Amino acid sequence: MINPPLIAKAAQFAPPAWASLLGLLYPPRCLGCGARLPDETMPLCHRCLLRLERPASSPFDVSAAHLPEAHAALDGAFALWLFDAGGVVQRLQHALKYGNRPHVGLALGQVMGMTYRATAAPLPDLVLPIPLHRTRLYERGYNQSAMLARGVGSALGAMVSETLLARRRATRSQTNLSHQRRWENVAGAFALAAPEAVAGRRVLLIDDVFTTGATLAAAATVLQDAGPASIHAATLAVAR
Ligand SMILES: [Zn+2]
């Protein structure tokens, strides 16, 4: 059997007639229940989407992150869903991150933005995705957090910049690292291209999953020096 990411890749670059033929051969299916979906825009059916569990409070208390650096650097954090290893949200994250499906990020980012708007969190005027190092960006072809950020920005009517924050050095994956090692791994990894673009702004940082908050805190620490009005974070999910 041909692997699904290759099919998705082929559909992305194929002319419409081929794309619809591929759609007939391999109809998109819900990542939760396997039901057929009308198109590839959102990889979950409505029923499964509404079943995903939300954090008890959102914006949630950053002190739940167990990482002192995260409390110091972030004014608050928002997450759309709770993340469980092996759960539907992880399947969504994998589809976004490793499935060559950037459009999934746009759709999920819009849901994030619309939900964020309904909370009491201050509306941002600048949305910044956590950047990938250029070697990883080259391998993956797109930055999943930037796709989420575009969706969030369009739902909130806020400016999105994918170039203000940059990764100065490649970092190893945070998976399987302890809290303290995660912080050491990312501390000092980010740089801000134009501090004046951040001064006085309400900044919203975007990442896919909030685990310890180390990555977001490292990026927020760099932003703090530029004097923003506030720094919040929004992620697709927060680890339970
Ligand atoms: Zn479903």
Residues whose N, C-alpha, C, O or C-beta is under 5 A from the ligand:
A	BS01	ZN	C30 G32 C33 G34 A35 C45 C48
